[in-house]
Amino acid sequence: MRVIRQRLRRARSDEGFTLIEMVITVAILGIVAVAMFGIILQYLKVTGATQTRMSESTDQQFISTYWQNDVSSLGRRAFNPGNADPVPSLQSVYVGSAGPDGCGNSTGSVVVAFTWIDYAVNAANPANAWTGTSQEVAYVRVGAGAPYALKRVRCKGGVQSDSVTVAHNLTGSPTITCDTTCTAATTPNRVSMQFTVRDPSDPRGINTGYTTTVSADRRQG
């Protein structure tokens, strides 16, 4: 009897899962797997959208930084020692074309150009005290189709000195507006640019881009 009991005890200890237990376990694992897959998929979507928005935001901030500096500087004047006050102003904003120095024409389609003159006061030679050097900055759209790049081209004395890409993902040509007629001889006080950027790497493919407007006031009186 003792031997029989020991064998029965061993048989009970070697028992495995029943079919019902296996079915329930597989069902629970399936439910957990579906829930985890949904969480991971949502995480990837949110992460991709965040990266897209950050890329677009970088373009906007980059343009805004340069725009503030360039608009605050614009203002070309017809100064010479024989002028009576006030010194007459000249056209300083060119929309859809380059300025007098042709800055940006060789790079792409000029969206807007700003011009001004730097005067280097020369106390040692009063006759040349107000000899000015022309300065011109052009914002140029580059590319055969969207997404376009937007380059900032700087020229000094008619010679291009530097060029930098300020946006990579424009959906079209920016729109330029002024508080007065942009291209008049009287220099506008405020110039704005509206543009739309859209990161083409959006994993969902539903991002329509982000439209924003940058505005700045000129510093010269």
N, CA, C and O of each residue as an XYZ file, in Angstrom:
884
protein
N       0.833     -1.209      0.000
C       0.000      0.000      0.000
C       0.867      1.259      0.000
O       0.584      2.244     -0.682
N       1.946      1.180      0.802
C       2.818      2.350      0.872
C       3.436      2.646     -0.494
O       3.569      3.808     -0.879
N       3.813      1.597     -1.223
C       4.411      1.786     -2.556
C       3.397      2.380     -3.515
O       3.739      3.244     -4.321
N       2.146      1.924     -3.437
C       1.094      2.442     -4.319
C       0.834      3.912     -4.046
O       0.665      4.705     -4.973
N       0.803      4.270     -2.782
C       0.566      5.675     -2.430
C       1.697      6.577     -2.939
O       1.450      7.683     -3.420
N       2.941      6.090     -2.826
C       4.068      6.898     -3.309
C       3.993      7.121     -4.823
O       4.292      8.205     -5.326
N       3.583      6.058     -5.536
C       3.460      6.184     -7.000
C       2.332      7.148     -7.388
O       2.481      7.931     -8.326
N       1.219      7.091     -6.675
C       0.112      8.015     -6.949
C       0.514      9.458     -6.656
O       0.122     10.382     -7.368
N       1.315      9.636     -5.583
C       1.771     10.977     -5.235
C       2.681     11.543     -6.330
O       2.591     12.718     -6.684
N       3.568     10.673     -6.864
C       4.459     11.125     -7.945
C       3.670     11.467     -9.214
O       3.992     12.422     -9.922
N       2.643     10.677     -9.483
C       1.836     10.931    -10.687
C       1.129     12.275    -10.604
O       1.046     13.016    -11.583
N       0.613     12.577     -9.390
C      -0.065     13.876     -9.234
C       0.921     15.033     -9.396
O       0.571     16.060     -9.977
N       2.164     14.880     -8.887
C       3.159     15.958     -8.973
C       3.639     16.188    -10.400
O       4.153     17.263    -10.708
N       3.482     15.193    -11.282
C       3.927     15.333    -12.674
C       2.838     15.843    -13.600
O       3.044     15.935    -14.810
N       1.682     16.174    -13.044
C       0.588     16.634    -13.897
C       0.926     18.005    -14.509
O       1.552     18.820    -13.831
N       0.523     18.300    -15.803
C       0.739     19.586    -16.470
C      -0.534     20.410    -16.509
O      -1.449     20.204    -15.711
N      -0.584     21.400    -17.503
C      -1.776     22.229    -17.660
C      -2.863     21.444    -18.374
O      -2.600     20.572    -19.202
N      -4.076     21.782    -18.025
C      -5.208     21.193    -18.746
C      -5.466     21.991    -20.013
O      -4.953     23.100    -20.163
N      -6.238     21.450    -20.907
C      -6.566     22.119    -22.163
C      -7.297     23.443    -21.905
O      -7.034     24.437    -22.582
N      -8.180     23.459    -20.965
C      -8.940     24.684    -20.648
C      -7.994     25.778    -20.139
O      -8.117     26.945    -20.511
N      -7.041     25.374    -19.274
C      -6.073     26.355    -18.760
C      -5.221     26.928    -19.886
O      -4.931     28.125    -19.889
N      -4.817     26.096    -20.842
C      -4.026     26.566    -21.976
C      -4.818     27.544    -22.841
O      -4.288     28.567    -23.276
N      -6.094     27.223    -23.088
C      -6.937     28.102    -23.900
C      -7.101     29.460    -23.228
O      -7.004     30.497    -23.884
N      -7.350     29.453    -21.921
C      -7.519     30.714    -21.190
C      -6.233     31.534    -21.215
O      -6.272     32.754    -21.375
N      -5.091     30.858    -21.057
C      -3.794     31.553    -21.067
C      -3.523     32.208    -22.419
O      -3.097     33.362    -22.480
N      -3.768     31.477    -23.491
C      -3.553     32.023    -24.844
C      -4.472     33.213    -25.092
O      -4.055     34.200    -25.698
N      -5.723     33.129    -24.627
C      -6.672     34.232    -24.816
C      -6.206     35.481    -24.077
O      -6.287     36.587    -24.611
N      -5.720     35.306    -22.857
C      -5.244     36.453    -22.070
C      -4.021     37.084    -22.727
O      -3.911     38.308    -22.808
N      -3.094     36.228    -23.200
C      -1.906     36.748    -23.884
C      -2.286     37.530    -25.133
O      -1.669     38.550    -25.441
N      -3.297     37.059    -25.851
C      -3.747     37.782    -27.050
C      -4.295     39.147    -26.721
O      -4.014     40.118    -27.423
N      -5.075     39.234    -25.660
C      -5.641     40.526    -25.245
C      -4.524     41.488    -24.845
O      -4.536     42.656    -25.231
N      -3.553     40.988    -24.065
C      -2.425     41.829    -23.634
C      -1.609     42.295    -24.837
O      -1.197     43.453    -24.898
N      -1.371     41.381    -25.807
C      -0.572     41.725    -26.992
C      -1.250     42.814    -27.819
O      -0.583     43.731    -28.298
N      -2.582     42.722    -27.992
C      -3.316     43.739    -28.758
C      -3.221     45.095    -28.073
O      -3.012     46.118    -28.725
N      -3.378     45.093    -26.745
C      -3.292     46.358    -26.004
C      -1.904     46.970    -26.114
O      -1.772     48.178    -26.312
N      -0.863     46.144    -25.987
C       0.511     46.646    -26.080
C       0.803     47.172    -27.479
O       1.476     48.192    -27.631
N       0.297     46.479    -28.511
C       0.517     46.927    -29.885
C      -0.111     48.306    -30.109
O       0.483     49.166    -30.759
N      -1.312     48.509    -29.568
C      -1.977     49.809    -29.703
C      -1.197     50.916    -29.033
O      -1.092     52.020    -29.568
N      -0.643     50.627    -27.855
C       0.148     51.625    -27.133
C       1.410     51.983    -27.912
O       1.750     53.158    -28.045
N       2.100     50.970    -28.424
C       3.330     51.214    -29.191
C       3.039     51.988    -30.464
O       3.781     52.904    -30.818
N       1.957     51.623    -31.158
C       1.596     52.317    -32.402
C       1.288     53.786    -32.130
O       1.715     54.659    -32.886
N       0.551     54.064    -31.058
C       0.224     55.447    -30.713
C       1.479     56.229    -30.352
O       1.611     57.404    -30.696
N       2.395     55.571    -29.660
C       3.658     56.219    -29.290
C       4.454     56.621    -30.529
O       4.988     57.728    -30.602
N       4.527     55.709    -31.503
C       5.261     56.012    -32.732
C       4.618     57.158    -33.501
O       5.321     57.993    -34.069
N       3.282     57.205    -33.524
C       2.589     58.290    -34.218
C       2.870     59.627    -33.554
O       3.172     60.613    -34.226
N       2.768     59.656    -32.234
C       2.995     60.906    -31.493
C       4.438     61.363    -31.642
O       4.707     62.551    -31.822
N       5.366     60.409    -31.564
C       6.780     60.758    -31.698
C       7.072     61.326    -33.081
O       7.784     62.324    -33.197
N       6.534     60.707    -34.138
C       6.741     61.203    -35.496
C       6.152     62.584    -35.691
O       6.771     63.440    -36.324
N       4.944     62.817    -35.147
C       4.310     64.123    -35.275
C       5.104     65.191    -34.532
O       5.223     66.322    -35.004
N       5.648     64.833    -33.365
C       6.453     65.778    -32.587
C       7.720     66.158    -33.327
O       8.091     67.331    -33.364
N       8.388     65.173    -33.919
C       9.607     65.451    -34.680
C       9.311     66.325    -35.894
O      10.093     67.213    -36.234
N       8.173     66.068    -36.547
C       7.774     66.883    -37.693
C       7.552     68.333    -37.282
O       8.040     69.256    -37.935
N       6.810     68.524    -36.190
C       6.532     69.875    -35.709
C       7.807     70.605    -35.293
O       7.937     71.806    -35.527
N       8.741     69.892    -34.682
C      10.002     70.515    -34.278
C      10.799     70.962    -35.492
O      11.407     72.033    -35.483
N      10.795     70.137    -36.543
C      11.508     70.499    -37.768
C      10.911     71.754    -38.387
O      11.640     72.651    -38.811
N       9.579     71.819    -38.440
C       8.903     72.992    -38.993
C       9.157     74.223    -38.131
O       9.371     75.316    -38.656
N       9.134     74.053    -36.821
C       9.353     75.164    -35.900
C      10.755     75.729    -36.046
O      10.957     76.937    -35.916
N      11.729     74.860    -36.316
C      13.114     75.323    -36.498
C      13.212     76.264    -37.687
O      13.877     77.296    -37.603
N      12.555     75.923    -38.802
C      12.548     76.807    -39.975
C      11.944     78.159    -39.637
O      12.481     79.197    -40.024
N      10.842     78.152    -38.927
C      10.155     79.402    -38.577
C      11.040     80.298    -37.716
O      11.128     81.502    -37.956
N      11.688     79.717    -36.725
C      12.530     80.497    -35.831
C      13.752     81.043    -36.548
O      14.189     82.163    -36.284
N      14.305     80.242    -37.463
C      15.492     80.654    -38.206
C      15.168     81.863    -39.089
O      15.921     82.837    -39.114
N      14.051     81.795    -39.809
C      13.642     82.914    -40.656
C      13.401     84.154    -39.815
O      13.846     85.244    -40.177
N      12.709     84.006    -38.709
C      12.360     85.147    -37.862
C      13.591     85.884    -37.366
O      13.596     87.114    -37.310
N      14.632     85.147    -37.005
C      15.851     85.771    -36.481
C      16.489     86.692    -37.514
O      16.830     87.833    -37.201
N      16.652     86.208    -38.739
C      17.260     87.030    -39.788
C      16.327     88.168    -40.207
O      16.781     89.282    -40.472
N      15.041     87.889    -40.266
C      14.071     88.873    -40.733
C      14.096     90.131    -39.855
O      14.077     91.249    -40.372
N      14.138     89.954    -38.564
C      14.163     91.090    -37.648
C      15.366     91.995    -37.935
O      15.229     93.217    -37.989
N      16.524     91.399    -38.115
C      17.741     92.183    -38.356
C      17.702     92.913    -39.693
O      18.106     94.073    -39.779
N      17.219     92.243    -40.732
C      17.251     92.826    -42.076
C      16.248     93.965    -42.228
O      16.576     95.010    -42.790
N      15.031     93.769    -41.733
C      14.022     94.821    -41.862
C      14.414     96.042    -41.039
O      14.188     97.173    -41.468
N      14.992     95.831    -39.875
C      15.381     96.969    -39.040
C      16.481     97.809    -39.688
O      16.640     98.983    -39.353
N      17.237     97.221    -40.609
C      18.342     97.951    -41.245
C      17.939     98.708    -42.499
O      18.626     99.655    -42.885
N      16.831     98.315    -43.156
C      16.551     98.850    -44.484
C      16.282    100.365    -44.457
O      15.836    100.927    -43.456
N      16.570    100.983    -45.583
C      16.393    102.431    -45.720
C      17.521    103.028    -46.540
O      18.593    103.319    -46.010
N      17.283    103.212    -47.830
C      18.304    103.776    -48.735
C      17.976    105.237    -48.991
O      16.829    105.575    -49.285
N      18.968    106.100    -48.883
C      18.734    107.535    -49.030
C      19.698    108.148    -50.048
O      20.825    107.684    -50.221
N      19.222    109.203    -50.714
C      20.014    109.895    -51.740
C      20.799    111.013    -51.077
O      20.515    112.192    -51.284
N      21.781    110.639    -50.284
C      22.542    111.653    -49.538
C      23.742    112.153    -50.343
O      24.465    111.377    -50.968
N      23.926    113.450    -50.308
C      25.185    114.054    -50.740
C      25.322    115.378    -49.979
O      24.328    115.919    -49.494
N      26.538    115.897    -49.873
C      26.758    117.086    -49.036
C      25.899    118.286    -49.417
O      25.677    119.167    -48.586
N      25.412    118.340    -50.653
C      24.619    119.480    -51.076
C      23.144    119.356    -50.751
O      22.390    120.310    -50.945
N      22.707    118.185    -50.254
C      21.303    117.991    -49.940
C      20.859    118.872    -48.782
O      21.578    119.049    -47.799
N      19.676    119.410    -48.921
C      19.062    120.083    -47.775
C      18.226    119.053    -47.020
O      17.794    118.048    -47.584
N      18.008    119.321    -45.740
C      17.155    118.423    -44.946
C      15.710    118.552    -45.401
O      15.314    119.644    -45.810
N      14.898    117.493    -45.353
C      15.343    116.134    -45.030
C      15.985    115.446    -46.224
O      15.672    115.756    -47.374
N      16.874    114.522    -45.947
C      17.532    113.778    -47.015
C      16.494    112.886    -47.695
O      15.835    112.103    -47.012
N      16.326    112.977    -49.016
C      15.291    112.183    -49.689
C      15.584    110.682    -49.608
O      16.733    110.246    -49.686
N      14.516    109.916    -49.450
C      14.660    108.460    -49.391
C      14.486    107.863    -50.776
O      13.890    108.481    -51.659
N      15.007    106.665    -50.958
C      14.900    105.936    -52.216
C      14.212    104.595    -51.945
O      14.128    104.146    -50.802
N      13.727    103.974    -53.006
C      13.105    102.661    -52.836
C      14.073    101.713    -52.149
O      15.229    101.584    -52.553
N      13.587    101.051    -51.105
C      14.444    100.166    -50.313
C      13.935     98.741    -50.238
O      14.661     97.853    -49.791
N      12.691     98.497    -50.668
C      12.104     97.151    -50.641
C      11.710     96.769    -52.063
O      11.045     97.537    -52.759
N      12.118     95.590    -52.484
C      11.808     95.094    -53.824
C      11.103     93.740    -53.673
O      11.683     92.784    -53.157
N       9.868     93.671    -54.120
C       9.073     92.445    -53.987
C       9.050     91.711    -55.324
O       8.633     92.266    -56.340
N       9.496     90.472    -55.312
C       9.504     89.663    -56.523
C      10.663     89.955    -57.455
O      10.700     89.444    -58.574
N      11.601     90.762    -57.018
C      12.763     91.061    -57.855
C      13.923     91.493    -56.964
O      13.733     91.885    -55.813
N      15.110     91.411    -57.517
C      16.287     91.848    -56.783
C      16.365     93.369    -56.773
O      15.669     94.045    -57.531
N      17.218     93.894    -55.910
C      17.441     95.334    -55.839
C      18.440     95.813    -56.872
O      18.746     95.081    -57.813
N      18.959     97.027    -56.721
C      19.873     97.607    -57.716
C      21.120     96.775    -57.964
O      21.676     96.796    -59.063
N      21.566     96.037    -56.943
C      22.794     95.247    -57.095
C      22.538     93.865    -57.683
O      23.482     93.113    -57.925
N      21.270     93.521    -57.916
C      20.951     92.216    -58.493
C      21.228     91.058    -57.552
O      21.441     89.931    -57.999
N      21.227     91.324    -56.271
C      21.571     90.294    -55.292
C      20.553     89.161    -55.313
O      19.349     89.396    -55.212
N      21.042     87.938    -55.443
C      20.183     86.761    -55.401
C      19.713     86.251    -56.741
O      19.186     85.141    -56.818
N      19.883     87.014    -57.794
C      19.393     86.584    -59.119
C      20.028     85.281    -59.587
O      19.378     84.477    -60.254
N      21.287     85.071    -59.243
C      21.984     83.876    -59.697
C      21.680     82.662    -58.823
O      22.112     81.552    -59.134
N      20.936     82.864    -57.726
C      20.661     81.780    -56.785
C      19.312     81.126    -57.030
O      19.177     79.910    -56.899
N      18.313     81.926    -57.384
C      16.972     81.404    -57.604
C      15.988     82.526    -57.825
O      16.354     83.578    -58.351
N      14.727     82.320    -57.428
C      13.681     83.325    -57.615
C      13.637     84.239    -56.386
O      13.338     83.791    -55.280
N      13.935     85.505    -56.593
C      13.962     86.450    -55.471
C      12.534     86.726    -55.002
O      11.684     87.152    -55.784
N      12.287     86.479    -53.729
C      10.982     86.753    -53.124
C      10.895     88.208    -52.696
O       9.903     88.884    -52.973
N      11.921     88.686    -52.028
C      11.975     90.073    -51.578
C      13.435     90.451    -51.369
O      14.260     89.616    -50.998
N      13.738     91.706    -51.611
C      15.096     92.210    -51.394
C      15.024     93.504    -50.586
O      14.134     94.329    -50.791
N      15.964     93.666    -49.677
C      16.067     94.871    -48.850
C      17.393     95.563    -49.152
O      18.420     94.908    -49.333
N      17.359     96.881    -49.205
C      18.588     97.631    -49.468
C      18.766     98.747    -48.447
O      17.793     99.298    -47.933
N      19.985     99.060    -48.171
C      20.338    100.206    -47.330
C      21.778    100.593    -47.628
O      22.455     99.915    -48.401
N      22.245    101.657    -47.033
C      23.613    102.127    -47.253
C      24.296    102.293    -45.912
O      23.756    102.915    -44.997
N      25.486    101.733    -45.804
C      26.300    101.906    -44.605
C      27.250    103.067    -44.833
O      27.983    103.110    -45.822
N      27.223    103.995    -43.911
C      28.118    105.148    -43.984
C      29.218    104.985    -42.950
O      28.951    104.815    -41.761
N      30.449    105.039    -43.415
C      31.594    104.960    -42.511
C      32.147    106.367    -42.322
O      32.798    106.907    -43.216
N      31.891    106.954    -41.174
C      32.334    108.322    -40.900
C      33.858    108.361    -40.828
O      34.473    107.629    -40.052
N      34.454    109.220    -41.642
C      35.908    109.330    -41.715
C      36.322    110.722    -41.252
O      36.340    111.668    -42.039
N      36.649    110.838    -39.983
C      37.002    112.147    -39.417
C      38.313    112.670    -39.969
O      38.526    113.882    -40.010
N      39.199    111.775    -40.396
C      40.505    112.204    -40.913
C      40.387    112.838    -42.284
O      41.259    113.610    -42.684
N      39.320    112.528    -43.016
C      39.136    113.072    -44.354
C      37.684    113.509    -44.496
O      36.858    112.756    -45.012
N      37.365    114.719    -44.044
C      35.964    115.170    -44.054
C      35.304    115.115    -45.422
O      34.085    114.970    -45.516
N      36.088    115.229    -46.476
C      35.496    115.212    -47.817
C      34.847    113.862    -48.115
O      33.900    113.779    -48.897
N      35.365    112.807    -47.486
C      34.812    111.472    -47.704
C      34.047    110.961    -46.489
O      33.840    109.759    -46.323
N      33.631    111.902    -45.642
C      33.033    111.507    -44.364
C      31.774    110.658    -44.535
O      31.485    109.803    -43.697
N      31.026    110.888    -45.615
C      29.764    110.172    -45.774
C      29.736    109.325    -47.040
O      28.696    109.171    -47.680
N      30.900    108.779    -47.389
C      30.945    107.846    -48.511
C      30.268    106.546    -48.094
O      30.677    105.903    -47.127
N      29.251    106.176    -48.816
C      28.462    105.008    -48.407
C      28.754    103.763    -49.222
O      29.208    103.839    -50.364
N      28.488    102.616    -48.617
C      28.615    101.314    -49.282
C      27.236    100.669    -49.337
O      26.584    100.494    -48.308
N      26.799    100.321    -50.531
C      25.472     99.726    -50.665
C      25.439     98.332    -50.042
O      26.378     97.546    -50.165
N      24.329     98.061    -49.374
C      24.101     96.757    -48.758
C      22.769     96.221    -49.291
O      21.796     96.964    -49.424
N      22.744     94.943    -49.587
C      21.517     94.354    -50.104
C      21.376     92.921    -49.588
O      22.333     92.148    -49.579
N      20.162     92.593    -49.160
C      19.853     91.243    -48.710
C      18.642     90.757    -49.492
O      17.643     91.468    -49.600
N      18.730     89.555    -50.034
C      17.623     88.987    -50.793
C      17.220     87.640    -50.189
O      18.065     86.826    -49.816
N      15.903     87.433    -50.104
C      15.367     86.134    -49.715
C      14.938     85.431    -51.005
O      14.076     85.918    -51.736
N      15.550     84.294    -51.265
C      15.439     83.646    -52.569
C      14.836     82.253    -52.422
O      15.288     81.453    -51.603
N      13.803     81.973    -53.230
C      13.205     80.645    -53.262
C      13.996     79.772    -54.234
O      14.266     80.165    -55.369
N      14.360     78.579    -53.763
C      15.206     77.689    -54.562
C      14.520     76.329    -54.700
O      14.013     75.779    -53.722
N      14.508     75.799    -55.912
C      13.937     74.471    -56.145
C      12.945     74.484    -57.284
O      12.291     75.493    -57.549
N      12.840     73.335    -57.965
C      11.920     73.220    -59.095
C      10.490     72.967    -58.647
O       9.557     73.161    -59.425
N      10.305     72.542    -57.417
C       8.970     72.265    -56.894
C       9.032     72.077    -55.391
O      10.111     71.965    -54.811
N       7.862     72.044    -54.766
C       7.797     71.887    -53.314
C       8.319     70.500    -52.904
O       8.094     69.516    -53.607
N       9.012     70.433    -51.764
C       9.319     71.533    -50.849
C      10.468     72.403    -51.355
O      11.498     71.897    -51.800
N      10.274     73.713    -51.281
C      11.298     74.662    -51.692
C      12.220     74.981    -50.516
O      11.858     74.819    -49.351
N      13.401     75.431    -50.856
C      14.310     75.979    -49.848
C      14.241     77.500    -49.949
O      13.978     78.048    -51.019
N      14.475     78.166    -48.841
C      14.534     79.620    -48.829
C      15.924     80.019    -48.367
O      16.348     79.693    -47.258
N      16.625     80.736    -49.244
C      17.990     81.178    -48.933
C      18.032     82.678    -48.684
O      17.307     83.452    -49.310
N      18.871     83.056    -47.787
C      19.146     84.481    -47.531
C      20.505     84.789    -48.136
O      21.520     84.227    -47.726
N      20.517     85.693    -49.121
C      21.742     86.049    -49.836
C      22.130     87.471    -49.460
O      21.297     88.374    -49.536
N      23.358     87.685    -49.065
C      23.844     89.008    -48.652
C      24.863     89.515    -49.668
O      25.773     88.787    -50.065
N      24.700     90.781    -50.088
C      25.637     91.408    -51.013
C      26.120     92.728    -50.430
O      25.360     93.457    -49.793
N      27.371     93.019    -50.652
C      27.974     94.264    -50.162
C      28.715     94.939    -51.302
O      29.641     94.373    -51.884
N      28.297     96.148    -51.610
C      28.918     96.864    -52.711
C      28.759     96.136    -54.034
O      29.622     96.235    -54.906
N      27.654     95.401    -54.192
C      27.400     94.678    -55.435
C      28.057     93.320    -55.507
O      27.930     92.633    -56.521
N      28.758     92.910    -54.461
C      29.456     91.621    -54.459
C      28.826     90.722    -53.395
O      28.695     91.105    -52.233
N      28.439     89.517    -53.822
C      27.834     88.585    -52.867
C      28.868     88.137    -51.851
O      29.957     87.690    -52.212
N      28.517     88.261    -50.574
C      29.465     87.924    -49.521
C      29.116     86.631    -48.802
O      30.019     85.907    -48.383
N      27.849     86.322    -48.648
C      27.498     85.059    -48.005
C      26.075     84.661    -48.369
O      25.286     85.469    -48.859
N      25.769     83.387    -48.114
C      24.449     82.837    -48.402
C      24.158     81.759    -47.372
O      25.035     80.959    -47.047
N      22.934     81.730    -46.854
C      22.572     80.735    -45.853
C      21.139     80.275    -46.108
O      20.276     81.084    -46.450
N      20.888     78.988    -45.944
C      19.546     78.438    -46.088
C      18.788     78.654    -44.785
O      19.202     78.159    -43.736
N      17.682     79.391    -44.844
C      16.914     79.698    -43.635
C      15.672     78.820    -43.499
O      15.046     78.807    -42.439
N      15.304     78.089    -44.548
C      14.174     77.153    -44.471
C      14.352     76.087    -45.548
O      14.858     76.366    -46.635
N      13.930     74.862    -45.233
C      14.104     73.749    -46.172
C      12.785     73.216    -46.714
O      12.789     72.482    -47.703
N      11.674     73.556    -46.108
C      10.426     72.845    -46.400
C       9.259     73.778    -46.725
O       8.151     73.568    -46.233
N       9.490     74.795    -47.540
C       8.398     75.687    -47.936
C       7.467     74.983    -48.920
O       7.922     74.279    -49.822
N       6.165     75.178    -48.740
C       5.196     74.584    -49.673
C       4.963     75.466    -50.896
O       4.396     75.006    -51.887
N       5.386     76.712    -50.841
C       5.198     77.636    -51.959
C       5.999     78.904    -51.719
O       6.825     78.962    -50.808
N       5.758     79.904    -52.526
C       6.481     81.160    -52.397
C       5.856     82.008    -51.283
O       4.635     82.156    -51.247
N       6.660     82.566    -50.379
C       6.121     83.396    -49.311
C       5.432     84.645    -49.855
O       5.717     85.094    -50.965
N       4.521     85.198    -49.053
C       3.797     86.424    -49.405
C       4.355     87.584    -48.593
O       4.514     87.484    -47.376
N       4.652     88.686    -49.277
C       5.237     89.857    -48.630
C       4.195     90.970    -48.556
O       3.532     91.267    -49.550
N       4.051     91.583    -47.390
C       3.145     92.725    -47.208
C       3.846     93.807    -46.403
O       4.756     93.531    -45.620
N       3.405     95.043    -46.610
C       3.969     96.192    -45.890
C       2.830     97.053    -45.361
O       1.689     96.947    -45.813
N       3.161     97.914    -44.389
C       2.128     98.800    -43.851
C       1.789     99.923    -44.824
O       0.730    100.542    -44.711
N       2.677    100.192    -45.780
C       2.405    101.098    -46.898
C       2.812    100.356    -48.175
O       3.097     99.160    -48.132
N       2.839    101.054    -49.295
C       3.274    100.401    -50.536
C       4.722     99.960    -50.404
O       5.610    100.777    -50.164
N       4.955     98.661    -50.563
C       6.297     98.122    -50.328
C       7.357     98.761    -51.219
O       8.458     99.078    -50.770
N       7.004     98.943    -52.485
C       8.011     99.354    -53.466
C       8.062    100.860    -53.710
O       8.693    101.309    -54.667
N       7.406    101.641    -52.856
C       7.420    103.095    -53.021
C       8.762    103.670    -52.576
O       9.551    103.001    -51.908
N       9.004    104.932    -52.964
C      10.235    105.595    -52.543
C      10.248    105.813    -51.035
O      11.305    105.769    -50.406
N       9.077    106.048    -50.458
C       8.978    106.190    -49.009
C       9.064    104.809    -48.372
O       8.217    103.950    -48.615
N      10.071    104.608    -47.574
C      10.324    103.287    -47.000
C       9.230    102.899    -46.009
O       8.905    103.687    -45.122
N       8.659    101.710    -46.140
C       7.625    101.280    -45.185
C       8.205    101.120    -43.783
O       9.399    100.876    -43.611
N       7.342    101.261    -42.794
C       7.787    101.103    -41.417
C       7.775     99.645    -40.961
O       8.557     99.249    -40.097
N       6.885     98.856    -41.548
C       6.783     97.453    -41.151
C       6.670     96.584    -42.400
O       5.945     96.904    -43.342
N       7.411     95.471    -42.379
C       7.368     94.508    -43.481
C       7.105     93.125    -42.887
O       7.704     92.742    -41.882
N       6.197     92.381    -43.528
C       5.824     91.053    -43.032
C       5.977     90.011    -44.133
O       5.849     90.311    -45.320
N       6.247     88.804    -43.720
C       6.320     87.682    -44.656
C       5.495     86.525    -44.092
O       5.705     86.089    -42.960
N       4.559     86.040    -44.898
C       3.762     84.866    -44.519
C       4.229     83.674    -45.345
O       4.395     83.775    -46.561
N       4.437     82.556    -44.681
C       4.927     81.374    -45.376
C       4.392     80.124    -44.693
O       3.991     80.154    -43.529
N       4.394     79.027    -45.440
C       3.950     77.740    -44.917
C       5.079     76.736    -45.056
O       5.652     76.583    -46.135
N       5.398     76.057    -43.977
C       6.409     75.002    -44.014
C       5.735     73.668    -43.709
O       4.836     73.581    -42.873
N       6.189     72.643    -44.399
C       5.652     71.299    -44.179
C       6.778     70.295    -44.321
O       7.402     70.189    -45.377
N       7.032     69.566    -43.258
C       8.088     68.560    -43.269
C       7.606     67.352    -44.077
O       6.630     66.715    -43.683
N       8.262     67.018    -45.198
C       7.810     65.894    -46.029
C       8.047     64.536    -45.388
O       7.571     63.524    -45.903
N       8.771     64.490    -44.277
C       9.049     63.204    -43.633
C       7.948     62.788    -42.673
O       8.108     61.802    -41.952
N       6.833     63.512    -42.642
C       5.714     63.173    -41.760
C       5.310     61.719    -41.977
O       4.881     61.368    -43.076
N       5.435     60.855    -40.954
C       5.157     59.432    -41.153
C       3.693     59.135    -41.438
O       3.383     58.106    -42.038
N       2.781     60.014    -41.021
C       1.362     59.764    -41.236
C       0.892     60.222    -42.600
O      -0.110     59.730    -43.118
N       1.627     61.179    -43.191
C       1.273     61.676    -44.509
C       0.034     62.553    -44.524
O      -0.543     62.782    -45.587
N      -0.391     63.054    -43.357
C      -1.601     63.878    -43.296
C      -1.297     65.301    -42.842
O      -2.204     66.126    -42.733
N      -0.046     65.587    -42.581
C       0.322     66.918    -42.127
C       0.198     67.927    -43.274
O       0.814     67.750    -44.325
N      -0.589     68.971    -43.076
C      -0.784     69.981    -44.125
C       0.187     71.141    -43.993
O       0.150     72.072    -44.797
N       1.056     71.098    -42.992
C       2.016     72.165    -42.810
C       1.548     73.186    -41.801
O       0.445     73.103    -41.261
N       2.410     74.146    -41.563
C       2.133     75.172    -40.558
C       2.389     76.540    -41.174
O       3.486     76.816    -41.660
N       1.379     77.386    -41.151
C       1.486     78.730    -41.732
C       1.737     79.754    -40.634
O       1.068     79.747    -39.601
N       2.689     80.618    -40.861
C       2.999     81.648    -39.871
C       3.417     82.931    -40.574
O       3.746     82.930    -41.760
N       3.399     84.015    -39.825
C       3.789     85.325    -40.348
C       4.844     85.935    -39.446
O       4.671     85.996    -38.229
N       5.936     86.386    -40.042
C       6.958     87.114    -39.290
C       6.896     88.579    -39.712
O       6.769     88.892    -40.895
N       6.987     89.463    -38.735
C       6.916     90.901    -38.997
C       8.034     91.604    -38.252
O       8.472     91.153    -37.194
N       8.488     92.707    -38.810
C       9.539     93.483    -38.156
C       9.390     94.954    -38.571
O       8.835     95.265    -39.625
N       9.893     95.834    -37.728
C       9.867     97.269    -37.980
C      11.269     97.774    -38.292
O      12.258     97.296    -37.736
N      11.334     98.734    -39.180
C      12.647     99.301    -39.501
C      13.090    100.249    -38.389
O      12.269    100.873    -37.717
N      14.379    100.339    -38.217
C      14.958    101.146    -37.132
C      15.180    102.591    -37.549
O      15.081    103.498    -36.723
N      15.486    102.817    -38.845
C      15.810    104.173    -39.300
C      14.577    105.071    -39.269
O      13.458    104.615    -39.505
N      14.791    106.333    -38.978
C      13.704    107.284    -38.967
C      13.455    107.896    -40.318
O      12.558    108.726    -40.463
